[in-house]
């Protein structure tokens, strides 16, 4: 079953990765023009980071917790702090 889950989750996360790649470029241009990053885009990308981490733990037999989409999304691993500029 791990192989089937790996293939399905890998395809879903692969498509999601393309979207995250586009959003990284968009966020780069937003940051260059406004001198601030877009928090919503960064949060969305963090969701992908967390899901990939859970997927890799499952596929390397570190965990038996099934990855997305076979289980609900895991809570984000990191939190973004408010940027302070002086």
C-alpha positions, 0 to 999 in steps of 0.5 A: 500500500505504501507504493500506491500512496507514494505514487498518488501523493507524489503526483499531487505534491508534484503539481503543487510544487509547480504552483509553489515555484510560480508563487516564489517568483511572484513573491520575489517580485512583490518583495522587490517592489514593496520591500515586504514579503506577502505573508499569505503566499509565504504561508501557502508555501509553508503548507506545501513544505510541511506536507512534503516533509510528512510525505518524505517521513512516510516514504522513508519509513520514519513514520507510519502517518499517511501523507496528504491526500490520504489523511488531513493536512498536517499543521504547519511546522514553522510559524512566521514572525512579524517582520520588524524593520528599523 
